[in-house]
Amino acid sequence: MKKLLELVALCKCSVSIVVNDHKDNYQGVEAYISDLRTIYEEEIEEEILNGMIANDTIVCLRVYPDTPVGFNVAYHYDVDILMDEMIKHLKEEG
């Protein structure tokens, strides 16, 4: 909860976490990520993709740090690691 509160404090607008959205559409991880890459041109590191497949888990974190228009989005299979990485990114971004 501490990490989530820190993320919220770093953002002027919303923070959302979605876990396993692919399962709502009866998709496997690979098909879901393939769709993301096709539609949104998302880039996901091979190591993270392999972790998602192995765990059958996709965590999506979307934050709006400054305005309700511009956002950062990231994907992982581990919510704690993902939040740590986003916190680090937002602090470096200023």
N, C-alpha and C positions, 0 to 999 in steps of 0.2 A: 504494500500500500504506500510505503514511503516513496518509492520510485514513481509511482503514478502521481502522487501529490507534487513531486518535484517537476515532473513533466507539465502538469497543469499550471504550475507557477511560472514556468518558462514560456508559456504560450498566452497570447492575448485573446485567442479564440479557442476553438474546440480541440479536444484530443479524443481520438476513438481507437479502440482496439477491437478487432474482429478475429475470432478464432474459428478455424475450420469451416469457412464459408463454402468451400468446395463440396462439403458433404450435403449442403442444402440442395445442391443441384445434381447429386448422385455422380459426381465426377471424382476421378482419382487426382492425386496431387499433380502428376505430370500433365494431364489434360488441362487442368485449371491454370497451371503456370504457362502452358503453351498459349492458352487464350489470352492471358495477361500480356505475354510478350507480343502477341499479334495485335491486340487492340490498343494497348497503352505503351508498347515498346519498353516494358519493364526489364531491367537487367538484374538478374539474381545470380550471385556467385555459385559456382558448381558445388562447392562444399556445403553451402546452405541448402541448395536444392536437394542434394543427396540426403541431408539431415531431415528435410521435410518429407521426402519419400520414405525413408526408414522409419520415421515416427508417425507417418500419415497425419501430419499436423502442419497447418499453415497459420501463422500469426501475422496479421496485417496491422501496422500502427500508422495512423495518419494524424498529423499535427498541423495546426494553423498557427505558427508562431507570431505573426505580425498582423495579418488581416484575414478576413473571411474568404479572400480570393486565393492567396498563395499558400500552398501547403507542401509539406514533406511527407513522403510515404516510404515505408520500408517493410520488408518481409523477412520472416525467420521462422524457425520451428520452436524457439525457446523465448518466451515472453520476457524473462528477466534479462537475457542478453540483449534482446531487441530494445528494451527500454534503456538499458545502460548505454548502448550505442547512440540512440537518439538524444539522450541527455548530453552526452559528450559532443555530438554534432551541433546541437543548439547552443551550447556554451561556447564552442569554437566559432560559430557563426556570428555570435554577438547579439 
